Amino acid sequence: MTFKRNQVEEALRGALQQAGTEDATNLRIRLKRLLDTDRTLSRKVAGGHSLAYAFYTGEPPGGGVEVWFLSYEAFALLLGVLLLKHRWSQSTAVRILRQARPMLEPEHGRILSLDPGNLFDPEKLSEQAKPGRPATQSADPVFLAMISGGRTAQRAPHALPLDVRVCRGEPELMRFFHQRASAGASMTVLELTAPAHLLVRHLSHTKPKARGRASR
């Protein structure tokens, strides 16, 4: 399914407010800046290859053209907003999501194929809640993990983290950190399963609006 920009913005605002992760004030401005950065930031990487866009499939349309977003791209925008909350710059957030897209996009599809009744069963969540384990809102958590610091400490302020990985479950997350982190490194983690299902629920209740002054 595809969604108009007004639907994506409405669903993101509702998901952020329901999750209580942050105030959705100025959300439209933040989304515009993320999208503009994705349009203009170079996608060239070592070897002359180009990464996919973070929020677009193919080349972004020109001005004055209605933009439609895939469910995954709406989810990527949600992650972009959450990365900004963690004080990554807009350009770094876009680079992270471009780098992670080959891993994130198929994992997003897999996550949405899982039964919400099992994922968010209160009894299962209670059974998994143990001292020393990260608190999650899903019985089958998936994490987007970003390692920074350590060897990256002397790099440019907006350089990419040392490594970016999608990890299924806490054991894989911990293995990734211990294998890839160097002395002084830190790890930023976003849990993906709960927000993916929350966002798709909010998207299902939105309707596309006509462009122009007559739209409401």
Summary of the structure (lengths in Angstrom):
residues: 216
radius of gyration: 17.8
end to end distance: 22.6
largest distance: 57.9
contacts: 599
relative contact order: 0.17
helix: 50%
strand: 13%
